[in-house]
Amino acid sequence: MVSCENPVQDHYTSSKPLTRWWWFASEIKKADVADQLEWLKANGFGGVEVAWVYPLNRMQRDTVNTTPKQLWLSEEWGDVVRYCKEYADSLGLSVDFTFGSLWPFGDLLVKPEESSKEFGHPEFRQWISGSWEYPKKGLVLDHLNKEAFLNYAGRTGKALEPAMKTGRPSGIFVDSWEVETHNLWTTGFDSIFMARYGYDITTCMQSDILSADYAGQRYDYMKLISDLIIKNFYMPFTEKAHELGGFSRGQCSGSPTDIISSYASLDVPESEAMLYEPYFTRIVASAAALAGKNIVSAETFTCLYGWPREHMREEKVTDLKIVADALFAHGLNQIVWHGMPFNTKGSDTISFYATVHVGKAGALSKEIPAFNQYLETLSGYMRKGKSYSDVAIYLPAEDAWIAGEMPKEKQLPWAWGEYEFRYLEVPEEIRGWQPVWINGEFLKDGRQMTEDGRKTTEDGRKSTTVVGHRSSVLTVGNCKFSALYVDSKYLDYEVLRTMVSLAEGGMKVCLKQVPEEAGYVKHPEFGSLVKRLKELSSPDWHRVVPGRPLVEGADMPWFWARQDGKEMYIFFAHPVAKEFKYPVRYGQADTAETLTKKISINFSGKTIPVDLVFKPYQSLLVNVSRSGTVRFLDLPWN
């Protein structure tokens, strides 16, 4: 299991939203730090994530003049960082720290042999040109090289340690993947690959690993890339956070990894919007539920109206609310505003280019306190109990890795690969069950029990009974699954073996198509295993699960449910949220009107008809008791 045990359980003291706080390279004064922290406290924020970035003269492409500033990772720098933590702690605010300057990780001390690599181009260098140390440039870290990460983490962690070990535990943060991914490589990759798969990958790399001729080899390549990144970067990152007395928080979006396993390796997995569509958050929330993590955060409101400066300081809070609600309806329960630029006391003139503006000036300033109260209240409800689970849906990593590139019309300047799962939504026929995405690792490591409590698998690996008609439950982390939904063109051999074992143990399986084997090296038994799984499953979902979903109705709004003992909390986003995609149209929430959706909630053996009446901009939070009583809960500023 990739998840690391975390000694810190209570990551944040409240459900109040956080904000990213950009510290531009300069002589940071303690009085200015205190002033902004006090403003945040007064306006309903629960904490900050300090993100160190370039000096402001970079925006004028000034590479000649040097801005006076504390030297990066120096004692003077560490002193003001520790003061920030101490003062925030005295105000009851939390403080997380980006584990470096700018993104992705790297600095001036990364050696060429420790830097990110591209196959066939030993001269390749990916530079960080906008860090605290601007105009000097540093190299991006090789994220497949554990020793390189540990060297980087050693010096960064040493400078942060006094602040990290002051007051309450802090998180260290890793942003989304922005390492160049085409032909990603590391020293010794060819030898590791040969030892694992028994053939030479370099021939395919020299031609074009993305070619249709190399579909099987591409899967093997991506699988090893994923394993190395998780084991040599994400897991050591979390271990470093614990060593510093804190916890890891981060985004794995965009990384060429098994996205569920990589997110599960972090203590607080984080989504992102609007550079990712709201429904991507279900993947993040699924990883959290599978790994037993209760907090799911999201970098929120990034490039809301487009890239990068549309309607700066003119943002409409109603647009922000619908975006936030769309994320809550996919499993979010901790907002991280994106965000607040550092400004000196008495001013609010500096902006950050890719965000809504958090500060004393701007269109949002008067709206923020009430809006934050809404976000705090809803986040609190969405942390009660555990995310509801009954149906697991297999995340088709094999299909994505074999597909390679997205169609050109779906690509973005910063995104090209299907491995990102940017456009993956759950099938409509199972949406009412609030399906949880799952991967091979968690299927294998789950614990399967028959309805009478007898164990039918040993750690999800060896079936001790062969029963195709008896039902069973698979327990994984915070989840309990009675059925598995699989719609994959390709399956990994080991994953298929696990699915057959689960089906033989009584797991109900819906197999929508007959899979082919992923990977270049084939297994003779694959065909017989597919035949066996077909015998134990059905492509007809309603034959597999004849019962009724948690929520049913025509054109259901997005929703997310949490079960807290004998109660269920279900949040329904306003139906207009389904129309929100990047970029949001300025004032798009103004199109919201009063709408009624007739649904039924099936809970505790009862079917309860409910009319959801959505007023403009309004979303709904419903509490359902075991007795069938339905209450609409009041949310401030809704």
Phi, psi and omega in degrees: 000131184284339184296137178260139178294133185247121179289340180268118181257319182266086188291322182229145185284345181209178176260013177298148179292151172262172169221142169289140185231105183279119173263107176285139183304116183188181175278094183288125180259140182298324180297324179289322176301312181298320182299314181289324177297320178296320178296317179299316178300316183290341185251020169086017176272153180257352180167185184226160164241112181282125180236116183272127181227189188294163170288157186294337181290349175297328181294341174261011181056035179276109179254010184258310184276142180254126179282129175301135184195161169294137180295141183302126178066015179281171177298322180295319176297312181298328181295316181286330176294317179295322177300317178304314181295315182296315184290319177299319180299322180292335179269355183081020178260144175272157178224120169254161182230131167296135188274056180151186179247126186063204185202152352290184184296143178163167178195186183292341184266357175291123181280156179307322180289345177262000188265164182302143187233153178234131182301137174081358181227079182299340180275356183299135175221132170254121188257147168261111187252359184233035183272182176305331186271007176309140012273002175291149182245142176244169181265144174287139182292144170286107185282001176257359187247105184296318181298320178298316178297316183296324176296315178296314182294330180298311182285323179291316180295323180299318180289328181274344188304316179302320178287319181299325184262016173260128175066213182291157178300142176249157172265150165252143194242138170241130183277178181299159185292119175230024174280139176302126190252340177301126178055038180302141189209166171209159180301129179085003182301319182298322180290317178298318181296314180300317181296326183277317190250344175081015174215167186270118181277343188295330178298317178293320180296321181294326178282281175183105184298341179274358180295148177298337180291343186243036183301313181294316179295325180296321177298313179299318179299312181294324180295319179289319175306313181300312182301317183292320180294315181295313185283331185255352179231296187294316180293314175298329177298314177295319178299322178294320178302316180293321178301326180275005178084015183235211182217162179263141173224140181181171179248131173254003180303135180087349182282142179279065186227170164292101195297329178289315180294321180293315178296324181292341180282351181260151179288320177235096178288140187233134175267190184204139176206138021252012177289347164240143180292153185306325185290346173300331183300334178300324178297316181295314179296326177295314179301319179298313181296318180296325183267003178074027178263136186265335184261130174235111183259171177209130166291116195240141175081014178296131177046047188309312185258009179129176186258130347247349195238021185292128175057039177301129181066012177243014189300148177259126184295333178293324175296317179298320183297316181295322176299311179300317180297322177299324178287317176303325182282005173233017171111358178294146169214018174210112179276136169239105179300146175232093348183202188241123174278148177292130175227150179284161183303131178087003180225160173207057186257343184269134179240163172249144197285339191238043190204168162281161187259118172260115182176183186285339179246172180102165187295335185273345194304319181282339183272338190302314183302312181292320179296319178296326177296320176299312181297320179297312183297313182293320177301320179299315178296322184279009170253354181293138176060226182224155174301132178299139178213142175208325183240128173262138176241128185287127178282120188280066179298322180302314181299317183293315182292324179286325180297325178078252184276147170289156171305145185305324183290344179262348183286153175241164180305333183249007185214126183228341191258143176297337182299344180284342181055043182289333188239025183269119176240158179285147178298145184298327186292344179242005187297327181294343178273001186049064183295148179249126177295140180220155178239181183297323181300312184284331172299319183289324186267359178288168179246120184259131180229142173286168182298334179271006174095357180282141181278131181248352175223156176254105183056031177072015187249306186251121176281132178257351174225154179240095185226116182269343187254342182276139181273156178214170180237136177255120179259124179221114180058236178272007189249149170229124185243134175257349182210154179234131181249124184232120177226076185231135175288327181235150172224143172291144182304314182293324178295317178300317178302318179297316180298319178297317179300316179295317180295321178293333177276002176110002179291132177281126185234130171256112181253105189283333179211160180277116187279152169262164182278132175278148177101161184279320180272119185264155179250127182302331184279354186302315182299317180292327177292320177298316179301317180295318180295323177298321179296328185263005185224184176211147174280351182267108184302320185284346170279325180290314182235089183287347182285184184258151181285171176300315180231134176219151181161164180283134176050056182295143172289162174299142179211162172217137184241142173237132178256124181238092183062243183266010181239155176236134174247123181236123178257128178247120176283148176307137183307334180295341180301329180296340181270353184277113176226163179287135348276149176292136174288137180301122183079017183300327179296340180293346178282350181295140177223172179291124182228147176242130176241125178267121181228172169233142175249126180252109185212135176056040177078008182239145173252119188242111176289138182221135171263118176265110180255109182261114171282166179309132179071351190272136168249168189232140175242123185245136173251130180237128179265167178299331181281352180097007178284132179247127176236136171270121185271139179287134174240131179296148177052056181226000000 
